[in-house]
Amino acid sequence: MTTKYTTQLQAGLGLVAETTRLLDLWEPGMSGQDLLKSALASGSFPTKSARRLRNLIIEAFAPRFLVADAAPARLLKRMAGVLAKDDLRSLCFLFSCRANPILGDFVREVYWIRYAAGGNSVSKEDALRFVQDAVRDGKTTSRWSETTIVRIARYLLGSCADFGLLGAMKAEARGICSYRITPAIASILAHDLHFKGLGDNSMVRSQDWGLFGIEADDVLGELKRLALQGEIILQSAGAVTHIAWKYKSMEDVAHGLAQG
């Protein structure tokens, strides 16, 4: 069953800087409400009202990073001292798209399509048309008002800018930035999908790869690089892929990346 689009993206957009500070405060076992209390007491957000901070944590941070026994937050905490800043932002992007399907679909269906066609920008009109089509096709939780449509279209562009896919707004459009999956993120995503229980063939064809503009053939190229680094043993023939996985947990993956 396809998950309906919500307006939840408006609670935080990319939330990149705030995520870093909240992860410093978060400890395993803490709920969203626990984190809110800690954040309010910490003084780390002096410019944000209690109401705004609640929205950021309960409506944005928690749905992205405290799902599945807080697996995303645990992963980001493990990787914080291992990955480059841009790679950590890419992980935040991945989890934000999983929590907000409207953002993931916009990236796959508008951003990368425009990129592949040789375009150099994504406009307000592109985002507006995408949201209007979604409402018309019944993809939203309710029939959004015109005001909500305009607002969510703006949030889609703003979120893409926060995550480094788009640049500053100029002449009603944002320029497309160079955005590529790195070997570290390819390794983390492949292992994350594997540990979620996906078979090797399903892992290669996961829609998550599309967030980085790559399809199954490109994924195999990334996996071959991982094999050359000794992280996996890869066998691929036609449409069939078989992988022997060296790492048995995300802790192992983090340790391997730190050593590499």
C-alpha positions as CSV (number, residue, x, y, z in Angstrom):
1,M,0.0,0.0,0.0
2,T,1.4,3.4,-1.0
3,T,1.9,5.8,1.9
4,K,-0.1,9.0,1.5
5,Y,1.6,12.4,1.4
6,T,1.4,14.5,4.5
7,T,2.3,18.1,5.4
8,Q,4.8,17.0,8.0
9,L,7.7,18.3,6.0
10,Q,6.8,21.8,7.1
11,A,7.8,21.0,10.6
12,G,11.5,21.1,9.8
13,L,12.5,21.1,6.1
14,G,16.1,19.7,6.0
15,L,16.7,20.2,9.8
16,V,20.4,19.7,9.2
17,A,22.0,21.9,11.9
18,E,19.2,21.1,14.4
19,T,19.7,17.4,13.8
20,T,23.3,17.6,14.8
21,R,22.6,19.4,18.0
22,L,19.7,17.1,18.9
23,L,21.8,14.0,18.3
24,D,24.3,15.4,20.8
25,L,21.5,15.5,23.4
26,W,19.8,12.2,22.4
27,E,20.8,8.9,24.1
28,P,19.6,5.4,23.3
29,G,16.3,4.8,25.0
30,M,15.1,8.4,24.9
31,S,11.7,9.1,23.3
32,G,10.8,12.2,21.5
33,Q,9.2,13.7,24.7
34,D,12.4,12.8,26.6
35,L,14.5,14.6,24.0
36,L,12.2,17.6,24.1
37,K,12.7,17.9,27.9
38,S,16.4,17.6,27.5
39,A,16.5,20.2,24.7
40,L,14.5,22.7,26.7
41,A,16.7,22.2,29.7
42,S,20.0,22.4,27.7
43,G,19.7,26.0,26.5
44,S,21.1,24.8,23.1
45,F,18.2,26.4,21.2
46,P,18.0,29.9,22.7
47,T,16.3,31.4,19.6
48,K,13.5,28.9,19.4
49,S,10.3,29.0,21.4
50,A,9.1,26.0,23.3
51,R,6.4,25.5,20.8
52,R,8.7,25.6,17.8
53,L,11.2,23.3,19.5
54,R,8.3,20.8,20.2
55,N,7.3,20.9,16.5
56,L,10.9,20.3,15.4
57,I,11.4,17.3,17.7
58,I,8.0,15.6,17.7
59,E,6.9,16.4,14.2
60,A,10.2,16.3,12.3
61,F,13.1,14.7,14.2
62,A,11.2,11.8,15.8
63,P,9.5,10.6,12.6
64,R,12.8,10.6,10.8
65,F,15.2,9.3,13.3
66,L,13.4,7.7,16.2
67,V,11.5,5.1,14.2
68,A,12.3,1.4,14.2
69,D,13.7,1.5,17.8
70,A,15.5,4.7,16.9
71,A,17.7,2.8,14.3
72,P,18.4,6.0,12.2
73,A,19.4,8.0,15.3
74,R,21.6,5.1,16.5
75,L,23.3,4.9,13.1
76,L,23.9,8.7,12.9
77,K,25.4,8.6,16.4
78,R,27.8,5.8,15.4
79,M,28.8,7.5,12.2
80,A,29.2,11.0,13.7
81,G,32.9,10.6,14.3
82,V,33.6,8.6,11.2
83,L,31.9,10.3,8.3
84,A,32.6,13.6,6.6
85,K,30.0,16.4,7.2
86,D,28.5,16.0,3.7
87,D,28.1,12.3,4.2
88,L,26.2,12.8,7.5
89,R,24.0,15.2,5.6
90,S,23.3,12.5,3.0
91,L,22.2,10.1,5.7
92,C,19.9,12.8,7.1
93,F,18.6,13.2,3.5
94,L,17.9,9.5,3.2
95,F,16.0,9.2,6.5
96,S,14.1,12.4,5.8
97,C,12.9,11.1,2.4
98,R,11.9,7.8,4.0
99,A,9.8,9.7,6.6
100,N,8.4,12.1,4.0
101,P,7.5,10.2,0.8
102,I,6.5,13.4,-0.9
103,L,10.1,14.6,-0.7
104,G,11.5,11.3,-1.9
105,D,9.2,11.2,-4.9
106,F,9.9,14.8,-5.7
107,V,13.6,14.1,-5.8
108,R,13.2,11.0,-7.9
109,E,10.5,12.2,-10.3
110,V,11.4,15.9,-10.7
111,Y,14.9,16.7,-9.6
112,W,16.7,13.7,-11.2
113,I,14.5,13.7,-14.3
114,R,15.4,17.4,-14.8
115,Y,19.1,16.6,-14.1
116,A,19.1,13.7,-16.6
117,A,17.5,15.9,-19.3
118,G,20.3,18.4,-19.0
119,G,18.4,21.0,-17.0
120,N,20.3,23.4,-14.7
121,S,17.5,24.4,-12.3
122,V,14.2,23.4,-10.7
123,S,11.6,26.1,-10.5
124,K,8.8,27.1,-8.2
125,E,6.4,26.1,-11.0
126,D,8.0,22.6,-11.2
127,A,7.4,22.0,-7.5
128,L,3.9,23.5,-7.6
129,R,2.9,21.3,-10.5
130,F,4.2,18.2,-8.7
131,V,2.1,19.0,-5.6
132,Q,-1.0,19.9,-7.7
133,D,-0.7,16.6,-9.5
134,A,-0.3,14.7,-6.3
135,V,-3.5,16.2,-4.9
136,R,-5.4,15.6,-8.1
137,D,-4.2,12.0,-8.1
138,G,-5.4,11.3,-4.5
139,K,-1.9,10.9,-3.1
140,T,-2.4,13.2,-0.2
141,T,-4.1,12.5,3.1
142,S,-6.8,15.0,2.3
143,R,-7.6,17.4,-0.5
144,W,-5.1,20.2,0.3
145,S,-6.1,23.9,-0.1
146,E,-4.4,26.1,-2.6
147,T,-2.5,27.8,0.2
148,T,-1.2,24.4,1.5
149,I,-0.2,23.4,-2.0
150,V,1.9,26.6,-2.5
151,R,3.4,26.2,0.9
152,I,4.4,22.5,0.5
153,A,5.9,23.3,-3.0
154,R,8.1,25.9,-1.3
155,Y,9.1,23.4,1.4
156,L,10.1,20.8,-1.2
157,L,12.5,23.2,-2.8
158,G,13.8,24.5,0.5
159,S,14.4,20.9,1.8
160,C,16.4,20.1,-1.4
161,A,18.5,23.2,-0.8
162,D,19.1,22.2,2.8
163,F,20.4,18.8,1.7
164,G,22.7,20.2,-1.0
165,L,20.7,19.2,-4.1
166,L,19.7,22.8,-5.0
167,G,21.3,26.2,-4.7
168,A,19.9,29.6,-3.8
169,M,16.6,30.9,-5.2
170,K,17.2,33.1,-8.3
171,A,14.5,34.2,-10.7
172,E,11.8,31.8,-9.3
173,A,14.1,28.8,-9.6
174,R,16.9,27.0,-7.7
175,G,20.0,25.9,-9.5
176,I,20.8,22.2,-9.6
177,C,24.0,21.4,-7.6
178,S,26.4,18.5,-8.3
179,Y,25.2,15.7,-6.0
180,R,26.7,12.2,-6.0
181,I,26.6,9.2,-3.7
182,T,29.9,8.6,-2.1
183,P,31.5,5.2,-1.5
184,A,30.8,5.5,2.3
185,I,27.1,6.2,1.7
186,A,26.8,3.5,-0.8
187,S,28.3,1.0,1.7
188,I,26.0,2.2,4.5
189,L,22.9,2.1,2.3
190,A,23.6,-1.3,0.9
191,H,24.2,-2.7,4.4
192,D,21.2,-0.9,5.9
193,L,18.9,-2.4,3.3
194,H,20.5,-5.9,3.8
195,F,20.1,-5.7,7.6
196,K,16.4,-4.7,7.0
197,G,16.0,-8.1,5.5
198,L,16.0,-7.3,1.8
199,G,17.3,-10.1,-0.4
200,D,20.3,-9.2,-2.6
201,N,18.2,-8.6,-5.8
202,S,15.7,-6.5,-3.9
203,M,18.4,-4.5,-2.3
204,V,19.9,-3.6,-5.7
205,R,16.5,-2.4,-6.9
206,S,15.4,-0.5,-3.8
207,Q,13.9,2.9,-4.6
208,D,16.3,4.4,-2.0
209,W,19.1,4.3,-4.6
210,G,17.0,6.6,-6.8
211,L,17.3,9.3,-4.2
212,F,20.9,9.5,-5.4
213,G,20.1,9.3,-9.0
214,I,21.2,5.8,-9.6
215,E,19.5,2.7,-10.9
216,A,20.2,-1.1,-10.7
217,D,23.1,-1.1,-13.2
218,D,24.7,1.9,-11.3
219,V,24.2,0.1,-8.0
220,L,26.1,-2.9,-9.2
221,G,28.9,-0.6,-10.1
222,E,28.9,0.7,-6.5
223,L,28.8,-2.8,-5.2
224,K,31.8,-3.8,-7.4
225,R,33.8,-1.0,-5.7
226,L,32.8,-2.3,-2.3
227,A,33.9,-5.8,-3.4
228,L,37.3,-4.4,-4.5
229,Q,37.6,-2.9,-1.0
230,G,36.9,-6.3,0.6
231,E,33.6,-5.3,2.2
232,I,31.6,-7.9,0.3
233,I,32.0,-10.8,-2.1
234,L,29.8,-10.1,-5.2
235,Q,28.5,-12.5,-7.8
236,S,26.3,-11.1,-10.5
237,A,25.0,-12.7,-13.7
238,G,22.2,-11.2,-15.7
239,A,19.4,-10.1,-13.4
240,V,20.6,-12.3,-10.5
241,T,22.9,-10.9,-7.8
242,H,24.4,-12.8,-4.9
243,I,26.4,-11.2,-2.1
244,A,28.4,-12.6,0.7
245,W,28.4,-10.0,3.5
246,K,31.5,-9.5,5.6
247,Y,29.9,-7.2,8.2
248,K,27.3,-8.6,10.5
249,S,26.0,-5.4,12.0
250,M,26.0,-1.6,11.4
251,E,28.5,-1.4,14.3
252,D,30.8,-3.5,12.1
253,V,30.2,-1.2,9.1
254,A,31.0,1.9,11.2
255,H,34.2,0.2,12.5
256,G,35.2,-0.8,8.9
257,L,34.7,2.8,7.6
258,A,36.7,4.2,10.5
259,Q,39.6,1.8,9.7
260,G,39.4,2.5,6.0
